[in-house]
Amino acid sequence: MKISGSIKETRDQVKEWKNQGLSVALVPTMGYLHDGHKSLMERARKENDKVVVSIFVNPMQFGPGEDYDSYPRDLERDAGLCEEAGVDWIFHPEVEEMYGPNFCGYVDMHTLPEKLCGASRPVHFRGVQTVVSKLFHIIPAQRAYFGQKDAQQLAIIRRMVIDLDFDIEIVGCPIVREADGLAKSSRNTYLSAEERAQAVILNQSLEVAMALIEGGETDAGKVKAAITEKLNTCSAARIDYVEIVSFDNIQPIQKVEGAVLIAIAVYIGTTRLIDNRIIL
Ligand code: AMP
């Protein structure tokens, strides 16, 4: 396994693999890898000849006052986990390699980024789309693997690939959870022991929603109210949003039918966590 910070070297290697007739997968990450990331790598490993993981904490997708500086980083540990997962190449650029001195090109979109995380993080998805577009150009893989943990991101990337004709297949992978149901996240490391115990409320509130829906409830307002009520039983939880939207266009819906995304963002102490259920 090789680690490279060079766009040219990485692109040349991927082109060479493709010239040899090998299939190449890309798994974009911000590092501080956990079993959620590993599940993406393992799926990529099974379905492709070569696996490239990008590790880049992308400053463009963090707003002012967000956790760009404190975001956890540990390349050595990440490299070990990638090696275990059978990764062939880590692309780990410096910020200067990705964003040169006169950088001013952005990829943006209407509608899909406006609600949910885009409402509380206004520059986030522009940063995500821009960096993912760059990664797709640097690493012209046949397939790229994304987690359903970031469901709005997945919907936006799928839309972007269709609208801008990227020649890449987007593979969505299920959320990997801790034993008590908390979705794995690099940001879970911010939680104190007490907060960590309370953070289980996110998944529990979504369980309440699913039980209602499985029992025949289709009124999105009632399901949202039940999630909110459950979250409010936790003293450490402060709701950013509880939304039920169409998974196709991320717009609010009144009735739970078709492809539906139930998405929540909740502060536990000062740490903002997200979780969701997708009903297809
Ligand atoms: P990040 O490093 O947080 O940007 O995440 C990189 C990729 O890993 C994204 O596609 C995430 O959706 C995915 N991911 C993060 N956490 C999980 C998880 N718990 N289960 C599945 N995929 C995940």
Residues whose N, C-alpha, C, O or C-beta is under 5 A from the ligand:
A	BS01	AMP	P28 T29 M30 G31 G36 H37 Y145 F146 G147 Q148 K149 D150 C173 P174 I175 V176 A183 K184 S185
